[in-house]
């Protein structure tokens, strides 16, 4: 059985370009779409199974990467944006008309403050960083998108694409969060490397 992971990866992963320098994202509105300009490529691009990220219809994962906050600006349609969940750490700004999440921003003290979360599938430009890993894979079971006995089949399909699978974020990102918390708590040990 093959799962509809996401249209960008169902048939394989397309490599990005290290020299790619950004582009525009547009919501799905035919008339007066919200557009967001990015002046850099993304980083940490991944398939995300969490319940908060916007997913295309029928897909069980979103594809989301990050850019520095300074690299993102709303080019048009800003009045159409609203925050999906004001209590969430990531303030996801979505179009009021079509529902597409245009970007997520962290406004609180957090390891990822200063990074904006984006879905580059909303861009016509090619060259964005390819998907690097899959995160929050077990969340697709929690949401009822996949039966518990099928979770390993989803992981195998992702691994068949060359993606490591995690039930949180990748180890490097989890280490960044842990280091942020340790520093905040005054217990960060200095590295001897």
Buried (B, 14 or more C-beta within 10 A) or exposed (E): EEBBBBEBBEEEBEEBEEEBEBBBBBBEBEEEBBBBBBEEBBEBBBBBBBEBBBBBEEBBBBBBBBBEBEBBEBBBBEEBBEBBEEEEEBBBBBBEBEEBBBBBBBEEEBBBEEBBBBBBBBBEEEBBBBBBBBBBBBBBBEEEBBEEEBBEBBBEBBEEBEBBBBEBBBEEBBEBBEBBEEEEEEEEEEEEE
